């Protein structure tokens, strides 16, 4: 079964890529971290997904802003300046000969480091932060971009910020994994998640939009990650004069939408053709197709700057 927006074309080159582990470039099969690492033990860390576009990291400043803000929020010292971390990213891409590639996705992960014993208290950490960077050749499946995905509304809600703030892009993703499992068992590609008040919030790994009577709607953003692709889609809508609103809306309004789509760093703008068995469109609709083009143009501009 297709895995939604993360489905990609298999590339044998990924078996021989070099991975950066604390600055050392090691073959994929040898890239390991300690069983005492904070990320492995507790999900204690922050991460970013990056996309290489025309040899450049798309929207890199926004991604680094989110990474460093998240690290600051959990009182974790990354141990590298933004310039040093950017150099490490560049060195890895160049070492793998990926500079001329467009279909490269990078997972940048930073954890609090090695703990002296299995315990949650950060005071038992005995090493600098662990920084792992994994680049892979990943092109989204064309059928996903053109023909879309199916969503199923799950029982798992987006959390209250006082419990675990969804603005933090942490390694702790168990609620999203649970949502993904439920959607998969229902035969869908991703889970559509509601906020604590019952309004539509987001999906388990992407942000959610609907199109109604020429308008683009998305959630208030109060209960979801500060999505970079989400923000860029809102931006291109405003630049193109497309009415776009961040607002509360119900599942009924989503079921009755003309079109729907999700956004994310890996696949950009992906159409949603079905929600809870309600067919919205048979394939990509005209607004989604237009927004895919506008988003590509914005990536071009960003990487040419």
Order of alpha helices (4+ residues) and beta strands (2+ residues): beta-beta-alpha-beta-beta-alpha-alpha-beta-beta-alpha-beta-alpha-alpha-beta-beta-beta-beta-alpha-beta-alpha-beta-beta-beta-alpha
